[in-house]
Amino acid sequence: MSVIELTTFVVKPEKTAAMLAARPGMLRAFREDRRGFVAARLVRVADDTWLDFVEWTDESAWDESKAKSANRPEIAEFFATIDHLVSVRGGTRYDDAADGARAVRTVPYGPEPSQVGELYLPEGAGPFPVVVLIHGGFWTAIFDRRQVTRLADDLVAQGYAVWNIEYRRIGEAGGGWPGTLQDVADAVDAVADLDPALDPGRVFVVGHSAGGHLAAWTAHRTALPAGSLGAEPRVTPIGAVSLAGVLDLVAADAIRLGSVLADPDRERPAGAPAPARPEMGPVVAAQAADGMARLLLGGRAGEVPERYAVASPAETADGGVPPVLVVHGTADEIVPLSQGRSYAEAAAAKGVDVRLVEVPEANHFDVIDPDAPAWAAVRAWLAERLAARRSA
């Protein structure tokens, strides 16, 4: 059962407007930076006294949040408006079973800690079209699903249900081959039974960077040979979006893409989020010199070609797979634009309905900014595919 953090605090009436103005920024920071944050409700009980109910998925998530304190400027800005902290208490929520679907809730799709996702539901009864969000980070446990929470918020506002998934990654038990790909396949298939408000016949997969690879791979599962990893999906997406994705694993292996992670002292790229688990950096760095495709698949392309054949979207593209939108910035210094171009060329030659959008001067992280032009192109494409589905 989830945990409720109940905080009582005092704000002078003349500072109330500033406190309320700072509140949305704090909540956005919580969604981006705090594992297990579910929701928050603010109640005014006197002119200067407030109760803040914050829900966490579990006690360890609350403990992690307390340890971080006001680590983000938006959080510090909110707390700066508080004149007196009266008390902070925690308790277990007992009405989960009878409460029905909340706006955002964390749901497991398997027994392992990373086999979870956050389900966002828009207003209304549904059934809703679904977007499965898959975060990036070179398939490593350094980063997590909080990278794309702003996209989740935007999609929910557009009327989509969002399933923002986690998966086992390099650096943790079960990450790499085959666990990473199997988890993503299982998470997408879980949409079939996840919530009655979801429409499993209208599912998109959207991923960034390594998640872009996984999104395209998921859309290509219908083309995989019977018996191979990920074949015979229960849920078939009606479209996939790759945002700065690694779509040609053979080419990625050839240039040792991701070997930059072998340098633990490298500067953080422009726009990059802070690592969710910085302690994993040295673990990954010790193995990354030959690139991240090798770590994902357990060998170089010449050593395990059969794995590259079923895991690389450039190899698995087939005329029978769903449409794919490839969005890539021309100034991407992390995943080169050639990845998007080579996939789009190969996929089109095999009969895939593929569209390549090259975003001028956009870097690797500009494409996951919901206020940027790249995301407007994604919104339009999703709406176009839904309209095509309705008219089919």
SVG drawing of the C-alpha trace seen along z (x, -y; Angstrom):
<svg xmlns="http://www.w3.org/2000/svg" viewBox="-16 -41 54 62">
<polyline fill="none" stroke="black" stroke-width="0.4" points="0.0,0.0 1.1,-3.5 2.4,-6.0 1.0,-9.4 3.3,-12.2 1.3,-14.7 3.0,-18.1 1.5,-21.0 3.1,-24.4 2.5,-28.1 2.7,-30.7 2.1,-34.4 -1.0,-35.6 1.0,-38.1 3.2,-35.3 0.3,-33.0 0.3,-34.0 4.1,-33.4 3.7,-29.9 0.9,-28.9 2.8,-30.3 5.8,-28.1 3.7,-25.0 3.4,-23.8 7.2,-24.0 7.8,-22.0 5.4,-19.3 7.0,-19.1 10.4,-18.7 8.9,-15.9 7.6,-14.1 11.0,-14.4 13.3,-13.7 11.5,-11.7 11.0,-8.0 7.6,-6.8 5.9,-10.2 2.2,-9.6 0.2,-12.8 -0.1,-15.8 -3.0,-17.7 -2.9,-21.0 -5.6,-22.0 -5.9,-25.4 -7.2,-25.0 -6.7,-28.6 -5.6,-31.9 -1.9,-31.0 -2.0,-27.2 -1.9,-24.5 -1.9,-20.7 0.0,-19.1 -0.8,-15.4 1.9,-13.8 1.5,-10.2 4.4,-7.9 4.3,-4.4 6.2,-3.0 8.1,-4.1 11.5,-3.7 10.5,-6.2 9.5,-8.7 12.9,-8.1 14.7,-8.8 12.8,-12.0 13.6,-13.2 17.3,-12.5 17.3,-14.7 15.6,-17.6 15.4,-20.7 17.9,-19.6 16.1,-21.3 15.7,-25.1 11.9,-24.7 11.6,-22.8 13.8,-25.3 11.6,-28.2 8.5,-26.6 10.0,-25.9 11.4,-29.5 7.8,-30.7 7.1,-28.7 7.5,-30.6 7.2,-27.7 7.1,-23.9 4.8,-22.6 5.0,-18.9 5.7,-16.1 4.1,-12.7 3.7,-9.6 1.1,-6.9 0.0,-4.0 -2.9,-4.5 -5.6,-1.7 -8.2,-2.6 -6.2,-1.7 -8.3,1.3 -11.6,-0.6 -10.2,-3.9 -10.3,-3.0 -7.8,-4.4 -5.8,-7.4 -4.5,-10.0 -1.0,-8.4 -0.1,-5.2 2.9,-2.8 2.1,0.7 4.3,3.7 4.4,5.9 6.8,8.4 8.4,9.4 11.7,7.5 12.2,4.0 12.7,2.5 9.7,4.3 7.3,1.4 5.7,-1.5 3.7,-4.6 0.2,-4.6 -1.2,-8.1 -4.9,-8.3 -6.6,-11.4 -10.0,-12.7 -13.0,-10.7 -14.0,-7.1 -12.1,-5.9 -11.3,-3.7 -8.2,-5.9 -5.5,-5.5 -2.3,-4.6 1.3,-5.8 4.0,-3.6 6.9,-5.8 10.4,-4.3 13.3,-6.3 16.9,-6.3 20.3,-6.3 22.3,-3.9 20.3,-1.0 22.0,-1.6 20.8,-1.8 22.4,-5.3 19.1,-6.8 15.4,-6.0 11.9,-6.8 11.9,-10.3 13.7,-11.5 10.4,-11.6 7.8,-12.6 7.3,-16.0 6.3,-14.1 3.9,-12.0 2.2,-15.1 1.9,-16.6 0.4,-13.4 -2.1,-13.1 -3.2,-16.6 -3.8,-15.6 -6.1,-12.8 -3.8,-9.8 -3.3,-7.3 0.5,-7.0 2.4,-3.9 5.9,-5.2 7.8,-2.0 11.0,-1.0 13.0,2.0 16.1,3.9 19.2,2.2 22.9,2.6 24.5,2.5 21.7,4.3 20.8,8.0 19.0,9.2 19.9,6.1 21.3,6.5 20.6,9.6 17.9,10.8 16.4,9.2 16.2,5.6 14.4,6.4 12.2,9.0 11.1,6.6 10.1,4.0 8.1,6.6 6.4,7.7 5.6,4.2 4.0,3.4 2.0,6.7 0.9,5.8 -1.3,3.0 -3.8,5.8 -4.7,6.3 -3.4,3.2 -6.6,1.2 -10.1,1.4 -9.8,-2.3 -7.1,-1.5 -7.7,-0.6 -5.1,2.1 -6.1,1.7 -4.8,-1.9 -1.3,-1.7 1.8,-3.8 5.3,-3.3 7.5,-6.4 11.1,-6.2 14.2,-8.4 17.7,-7.4 18.1,-3.8 14.4,-4.0 14.0,-5.0 15.7,-1.7 13.4,0.2 10.3,-1.5 11.2,-0.7 12.2,2.9 8.8,3.3 6.9,2.1 8.9,4.6 8.1,7.6 5.5,8.8 8.3,9.4 10.5,11.5 10.9,15.2 8.7,17.5 10.4,18.5 12.8,15.6 13.0,13.1 10.0,10.8 8.1,12.7 4.4,13.1 3.3,10.0 0.0,9.9 -0.2,6.1 0.8,4.7 1.3,1.0 -0.3,-1.1 2.8,-3.3 6.2,-3.9 8.2,-7.1 12.0,-7.1 13.4,-10.3 17.1,-10.4 17.1,-6.6 19.8,-4.1 18.2,-2.3 21.1,-0.5 23.0,1.5 25.5,2.9 26.5,-0.6 26.5,-1.6 28.8,1.2 31.2,0.3 31.8,-3.1 31.6,-1.9 28.7,-4.2 28.4,-5.1 32.1,-4.5 32.0,-8.0 30.5,-6.5 33.9,-5.0 35.1,-8.4 33.6,-9.0 34.9,-12.6 33.2,-13.7 31.1,-16.8 27.4,-16.4 26.0,-17.1 23.8,-20.2 20.3,-19.6 21.1,-16.2 19.2,-15.3 21.1,-14.5 21.8,-10.7 19.1,-9.0 21.7,-6.5 25.1,-8.2 26.7,-5.3 26.1,-3.2 28.4,-5.4 31.7,-3.7 30.1,-0.3 29.2,-1.1 32.4,-3.0 34.5,0.1 32.8,1.9 32.0,-0.7 35.2,-1.1 33.9,1.0 30.6,-0.7 27.2,-0.1 25.8,2.2 28.3,4.8 27.0,4.5 23.4,4.7 23.8,7.8 26.6,9.5 29.2,9.2 30.3,7.3 28.3,7.7 30.8,10.1 30.7,12.3 26.9,12.6 25.4,11.7 22.2,13.7 21.4,11.3 22.0,8.2 19.7,9.7 16.7,9.8 17.5,6.8 18.5,4.1 15.5,2.3 17.5,1.7 17.7,5.4 14.2,6.3 12.4,3.7 9.7,5.3 6.8,4.0 4.3,5.6 5.4,3.6 3.5,0.5 4.4,-3.0 7.4,-4.6 8.3,-8.3 12.0,-9.0 12.8,-12.4 16.5,-13.4 18.3,-16.6 21.0,-17.8 23.2,-18.9 23.0,-15.6 26.5,-14.8 25.5,-11.7 23.6,-9.6 24.6,-10.7 22.0,-11.7 23.3,-8.9 21.4,-6.5 18.1,-8.0 19.0,-8.4 20.3,-4.9 17.3,-3.3 14.8,-5.4 16.5,-4.5 16.7,-0.8 13.1,-0.6 11.7,-2.5 13.5,-0.1 11.8,2.8 8.3,1.2 7.9,-0.3 5.8,-3.5 8.6,-5.6 8.9,-9.3 12.2,-11.0 12.0,-14.5 15.4,-16.2 15.2,-19.0 17.7,-21.8 20.2,-22.6 18.5,-20.4 20.7,-18.4 20.1,-15.0 17.8,-16.3 15.9,-19.0 13.7,-16.3 12.2,-15.4 11.3,-19.0 7.5,-19.2 7.7,-22.9 10.1,-22.4 9.2,-22.1 10.3,-18.5 7.6,-17.5 5.0,-19.4 5.8,-17.1 5.3,-14.1 1.9,-15.3 0.7,-15.9 1.9,-12.5 0.1,-10.7 -3.1,-12.6 -2.7,-11.7 -2.3,-8.0 -5.3,-8.0 -7.4,-9.6 -6.2,-7.0 -7.1,-4.3 -10.7,-5.7 -11.2,-5.9 -9.8,-2.4"/>
</svg>
